[in-house]
Amino acid sequence: SKLSRVLNKFNCREVGTIKVESESGSTLTPCYLTSFEGALIVSCKEGYVARIDTTSLKQSLLQEVGGTPGRVVIANQKLYLSDGDRSVLMLNPVDLHVMKTVAVEPDPAQMVVDPTDESLYVISTGDKATGACLQRINTDTEEVTVITSVKEPVLIAAGNNKSLVIYVKDASADLGGTFLVYNTENQRVEGEFIRDGSFVRHPCIIA
């Protein structure tokens, strides 16, 4: 439908819909959502980012960024947008203009913000030459560090107490992969989240 549906969080009943339109009037396809200072920010796969007023549910701003926008998150009062092949765009969350392009490994697919220090962690699915990897972006300097201690990451979520939970693929285990706990303070893997020997098959998202 290309519509984002708005639900009452107490009874899950629909209270409205959001439609993002281009300047020509065509309806754009929403990909991911985040919020900033009471507004909703939507990435659209046709190469746009939109700002939505949450009272009227109408778009108040539309910015063309090109490429193939994906995940969108707020970190350190900046808007970060995964964009296609090898980059994460840094935007001004107020006017949605691109401020900087941050080069990362191929195909950035997952992004999460460490609430402790506002660092941005990015999983790139990679290519045949590189494979998947985890990277940390310092949101003060936009410096990118590849975290080599985490192999074949697939999914990521911010945890409590300066930690991330990362689902990694295990090629030798037919039952599934492993959920690692990664300490963001000392930048080390501290063990597994699930300790009873059970597996979770093919998770789609973790939070």
C-alpha positions in Angstrom: 0.0 0.0 0.0 3.0 2.3 0.5 1.3 3.6 3.7 2.7 3.7 7.2 -0.1 2.8 9.6 -0.5 4.7 12.9 -1.8 2.6 15.9 -3.0 3.6 19.3 -0.4 1.9 21.5 -2.9 1.0 24.2 -5.4 -0.9 22.1 -3.5 -1.3 18.7 -6.4 0.2 16.8 -5.5 2.2 13.7 -5.9 5.9 14.1 -4.5 7.1 10.8 -2.1 6.6 8.0 1.0 8.3 6.6 1.7 8.8 3.0 5.0 10.3 1.6 4.8 11.9 -1.8 7.4 13.1 -4.2 7.3 16.6 -5.7 5.5 15.1 -8.7 2.8 13.6 -6.5 3.9 9.9 -6.7 3.6 7.9 -3.5 7.0 6.8 -2.2 7.8 3.5 -0.5 8.8 3.8 3.2 11.7 1.6 4.4 12.6 2.6 8.0 11.4 5.0 10.6 13.0 7.0 13.5 12.0 10.0 15.6 13.6 13.3 16.3 12.3 16.1 18.5 8.7 15.0 18.2 8.8 14.4 14.4 9.0 11.2 12.5 11.7 10.7 9.9 11.1 8.2 7.1 13.6 6.8 4.6 12.1 5.9 1.2 13.6 3.4 -1.2 13.2 5.8 -4.2 16.1 7.9 -2.8 14.3 10.3 -0.4 14.1 11.1 3.3 10.9 12.7 4.7 10.0 14.5 7.9 6.5 13.8 9.2 4.5 16.0 11.6 3.1 13.6 14.2 0.0 15.7 14.9 -1.3 16.1 11.4 0.4 12.9 10.1 1.5 14.9 7.0 5.0 15.4 5.6 6.5 18.7 6.4 9.8 18.2 4.5 11.1 16.0 1.8 14.8 15.7 0.8 16.2 13.8 -2.1 19.4 12.0 -1.1 19.8 9.5 -4.0 21.1 6.0 -3.8 19.1 3.3 -2.1 18.3 4.6 1.5 17.8 1.9 4.2 18.2 2.1 7.9 17.9 5.5 9.6 18.9 6.3 13.2 19.6 9.3 15.4 23.0 9.5 17.2 24.7 12.5 18.8 22.0 14.8 17.4 22.8 13.7 13.8 20.8 11.5 11.4 22.6 8.5 10.0 21.2 6.7 6.9 22.6 3.5 5.4 22.9 4.1 1.7 23.4 1.4 -0.9 26.9 0.0 -1.6 29.6 1.4 0.7 28.4 4.4 2.6 26.5 5.8 5.6 25.1 9.3 5.0 25.2 11.8 7.9 22.3 14.3 7.7 21.2 17.3 9.6 18.0 16.0 11.2 16.3 19.4 11.1 16.6 20.2 7.4 17.6 16.7 6.2 20.5 17.9 4.1 23.5 15.6 3.7 26.4 16.9 5.7 28.9 14.0 5.1 29.3 10.7 3.5 31.0 8.1 5.7 32.7 5.2 3.8 32.1 1.8 5.3 32.4 -1.8 4.1 30.1 -3.0 1.3 26.3 -3.1 1.9 25.6 -1.6 5.3 22.5 -3.4 6.4 22.1 -3.1 10.2 22.7 -0.1 12.5 22.3 0.5 16.2 23.3 3.3 18.6 25.1 2.5 21.8 23.1 4.6 24.3 26.1 5.0 26.6 28.3 7.1 24.3 26.2 7.6 21.1 28.6 5.5 19.0 27.0 3.9 15.9 27.5 0.2 15.2 27.0 -0.9 11.6 26.9 -4.4 10.2 27.8 -4.6 6.5 26.9 -7.8 4.8 30.0 -7.5 2.6 30.8 -9.1 -0.8 32.6 -12.3 -1.8 36.0 -10.7 -1.1 35.3 -9.2 2.3 32.4 -11.1 4.0 30.2 -9.6 6.7 31.7 -7.4 9.4 30.9 -5.2 12.3 32.1 -1.6 12.4 32.0 1.2 14.9 31.5 4.9 13.9 32.6 7.5 16.3 29.8 10.0 16.0 32.1 12.9 17.1 34.7 12.4 14.4 33.0 9.9 12.0 36.0 7.7 12.2 35.2 4.1 11.3 36.8 1.1 13.1 36.3 -2.5 11.9 35.8 -4.8 14.9 37.7 -8.0 13.9 36.8 -10.0 17.0 33.2 -10.5 15.8 33.0 -12.8 12.8 30.0 -13.1 10.4 27.6 -10.8 12.2 24.0 -10.8 11.0 21.8 -8.9 13.4 22.5 -6.4 16.2 20.6 -4.8 19.1 21.6 -2.4 21.9 21.5 -4.0 25.3 21.8 -2.7 28.8 25.0 -1.8 30.8 27.2 -0.9 27.9 26.5 -4.0 25.9 25.3 -5.1 22.5 23.7 -8.4 21.5 24.9 -9.6 18.2 23.6 -12.6 16.3 26.4 -14.2 14.3 26.3 -17.0 11.7 27.9 -20.3 12.4 28.6 -22.2 9.2 29.3 -25.4 11.1 26.0 -25.5 13.0 22.9 -26.5 11.2 20.7 -25.5 14.1 21.5 -21.9 13.9 23.9 -19.2 15.0 25.0 -17.6 18.3 23.9 -14.6 20.2 27.1 -12.8 21.4 27.3 -10.2 24.2 29.7 -7.4 23.2 30.9 -5.0 25.9 31.2 -1.5 24.3 33.2 -0.1 27.2 36.2 -2.5 26.7 35.4 -3.5 23.1 35.4 -7.2 23.8 33.1 -10.2 23.4 32.0 -11.3 26.9 30.3 -14.5 26.1 26.9 -15.7 24.8 23.5 -14.4 25.6 21.8 -17.9 25.5 23.7 -20.3 27.8 21.5 -23.4 27.9 22.7 -24.8 24.6 19.5 -24.1 22.7 19.4 -22.5 19.2 17.2 -19.9 17.5 16.7 -20.7 13.8 16.9 -17.9 11.3 15.9 -14.8 13.3 14.7 -11.9 11.3 15.3 -9.1 13.8 16.4 -8.7 17.4 15.7 -5.8 19.9 
